[in-house]
Amino acid sequence: MAMTADGKIATANRAVHSFGSQRDLAHLYELRATADAVMCGARTVKISETILGNGGEKFRKRRLKSGLAEYPLRIIVSGSGSIDPVANIFQKRFSPIVILTTERASARKLAQLSKLADHVKICGETEINFPSVLRWLRKQFGVKRLLCEGGGELNDALFRADLVDEIHLTVCPKIFGGRTASTFADGLGCQRLTDATNFELTSLKRENGELFTVLSKCKNG
């Protein structure tokens, strides 16, 4: 994830959602080249117009050299099943697309999604059961390393489920402000300090005015 110095990942009106440097984008592709699957929330997929590809020939070769498939498995998350059917990701059929949703999705939406994706999986009544999802992805597709690219609500759900091992966070020297602007972790959040997920800073590098950080989950939680 890339965020501003005040923790925002988009402006309040979502008009600006991509503001990192080319080096930050390259770092994203470097991470994708290590992952069996890449996951995004439905809103992020629509706004960013991402197709969750491999980043091009250079990174395709890296994947093949390390024994991974040519392209990552692509996963879209929407608890309500509200996904733009004309999003860019559905126009590029180079690797399977998996949609994760819940019983909140109507029969009409499920029928529509089944025409768009290779797999549509209902993963809970009102919220997605991510521990169960990860076990299913491992069994069904052999996913051992999953890269999540946001947005904030999806990140928050993974933190609350205690499923994040490592964070790659680029801090950009900008301030967006706005109480409704998306942050790195939105959603329900934690109510007590004891509920917070604890990480330790394991890497810090400054490059062209941006801070590239890596945080690893503390062994004691």
Secondary structure, 3 states (H helix, E strand, C coil): CEEECCCECCCCCCCCCCCCCHHHHHHHHHHHCCCCEEEEEHHHHHHHCCCCCCCCHHHHHHHHHCCCCCCCEEEEECCCCCCCCCCHHHHCCCCCEEEEECCCCCHHHHHHHHHHCCEEEECCCCCCCHHHHHHHHHHHHCCCCEEECCCHHHHHHHHHCCCCCEEEEEEECCCCCCCCCCECCCCCCCCCHHHCCCEEEEEEEEECCEEEEEEEECCCC
